[in-house]
Amino acid sequence: MTSFLKAGTPPAPGFVRGWQATKGHPCAVVGELVVRGEPKYGYQQPDWADHAYRYRVPDGSWVWVAEPYPNRDGSLVYQAEFEADKAKLEAAGYDVRIDQAEARHNPGETLPIVITRRPE
């Protein structure tokens, strides 16, 4: 399940590959989703959310992470879609940030996008 991680990079605690597409989670907020992976293991996510996974933190809440590779200029391949989805997520009560400390797939080469739910 963690084969897409760079060798020697430990998965985050409570690591689960892909994101849920259920109500109250980022995929349900952003809408336009694509199926990634083989049908047996496929999961839905936005186009910009390559190498997506999620994990739980001690308080029981989820952290969603995507690690797409950037263009040569450092921008996202689906920058416009990401910006539109980021606005939707923030309006729905999520924080969205790029945080290199979260890199697990290929640290230093990907842009780790981290999504957390703001406390209510």
Number of C-alpha atoms within 10 A of each C-alpha: 8 14 7 12 16 14 11 7 13 12 18 16 11 11 16 17 19 23 23 18 17 10 9 12 19 25 19 15 19 20 13 13 16 14 13 18 11 8 8 6 11 13 18 18 25 22 17 23 25 19 21 25 22 22 19 15 12 8 6 8 11 17 17 24 29 27 25 22 20 15 11 8 6 10 11 19 15 15 14 11 15 18 13 11 21 20 14 16 22 16 11 16 15 20 15 18 14 15 12 16 9 16 24 24 25 18 16 12 13 20 25 27 22 21 22 19 19 10 7 4
